[in-house]
């Protein structure tokens, strides 16, 4: 396979079929991420945030034009406070983001489920996070056995998450 498997419509190809076709050219996330958004199948180009219990960079990223991208947030796996809630997720929908994958927690679960946005996370917690802007944007982040590099392509559905190798 040369390069990435190519652009895919948001609800076009099952991750199992993609993996069968491309095998180890794709990385597979090995964490039990749970769907929280109203869209369980989504794909897009990866943009990243690395933060811990502080969602200011998540909010800033999702306030920018999404152009069908997927924001991958490495929150260190912390479930101590939420990095995404309904207001920030609604902003992401308005700005054209396809989805958000969080190695951390969300809140406002019922409201997230009503939004046409893919949202995957480890769990939920009603506690707000800090808003100090501590962290990094558009850097390679790793979790679940996958390295997420800005510009890679990500596919998510009910079977899991696949990402092109950087």
N, C-alpha and C positions, 0 to 999 in steps of 0.2 A: 504494500500500500504506500503510495507516495503522498506525503502531507496528511491532512486530516481527511476523514471520510466525506467531507463536503457539507454544504449547507443542507439542513433538514428542516422541514416545516415543523412548527411547534408540536404537532400531534401526529407525526407521520410514521416514524419507525420505532418499533419496540426495541428497548435496550438489549433484550435477549437476542433478537435478530441481528442487531448491530455487532454484538460480541461474537455471534456465530460466524459472521462474515469477516470481521477484522481481527478477532482474537486478541493476542497480547499487544497489538498495536494500540489498544485502548486500555486505560487503567480503570479498575472497578473499585468503588468505595466499599470498604469492608466494615462500615459502622451501621448500627440499626437506626438510621435516620427515619423520622416520622413525617408524613405529609401533614401540613397545617393549612396550606393555601387552598383556594378554590380550584386550582389547576394542578392535576397530579402528573401531567405529561408536559414537559417543556424542554427547550434547548436554546442555547445561545453561546456567544463568545464570553469567556470568563474575564471578570474584573475582580480584584481582591481587596480585602481589608484584613489586617491582623490587629486584634485588639483584645483586651481582657477587662470585662465588666465595665466597658465604656463604649457607648454606641454613637458618639458624636461623629466619627468618621463614617459609620454606616449611614447615618442620616444624611450627611453631606454627599456621599456617593449616590444615594438613591434619589437625591434632589436634582441630580444632573440628568440630561437626556440619556435614556437607557438604550435606545436603538436596538431593542431585542436582546440585550446582554443579560448575563446571569451574574449576580454578585455573590462571590464565595467569601464567607466570613469565618476566619479562624479565631474563635473566642476561647481557645485553649480547652474546649470541652466543658467549660464552667456552666453549671446549672444554677448558680447562685443569684443571678439576675438576668433579665431578658435583654437581648440586643436588638430585638425587633418587636414592634407592636403594631396595632391597627393604623395609627396615624402615619407612621413612616412607610408602612406597606401600601397604604392608599396613595401616598406620594409617588411611590415606585410605579404603581399602576398608571397614574396620570402621566408619568414621564416615559412610559414605554419599556419598562424592564420586563423580561420574561420570567425571572425568578430570583430567589435568594436561597442559598444553601448555607446553613449555619452550623458550625461546630460549637454549639452553645444552645441557649434557650430563647424562646419567644414568649409573648404574652398576648392577651386579647384573642384567645384561640377561636372563639365563635365568630368574631368579626373577620379574622384572617380567612376563615373557611368560606366566607361570602365574597371574597375578592378574587377577580380573575388573574391570579398571580401564583406561580409555583413557589411554595415555601417548604423547605425541608429543614428540620432541626432535631437535636437530640432530645429535647423535652421542653417543658414550659415552666414558667415561674412568674407570678404577678409582680415581683419586685422590679422596680426601675433600675436601670444601670446609671453609672456616672456619665457626665456630659462634658468631660474635660478635653477631649480630643487626643487622648493618649493612644498611640498605635501607629500603624503604617498603612499606606495605600499602594496598590498595584505592585506588590512584591510577591514572589513565590511563597505559597503557604502549603503546609502538608498536614494531612490527617486522614485517618482511615486507609492508610497504605497508598495514598495518592498524593502526587505533587501537583498542585493547581498553579499553573503559570498564566499570568495575564496574556490574553490572546488565544489560549487554547479553546477548544470547543467542548461543551458539556451537554450531555443528554440525561434526562431524568424521567422516570416513570414509576409505576407501581413495583417494578422489579428491582430498582436501584438507580445508581448514578454511574455513568461512564464519562471519561474525560480523555481527550487526546493527550499523547505524551509531548512534553515540551522539549 
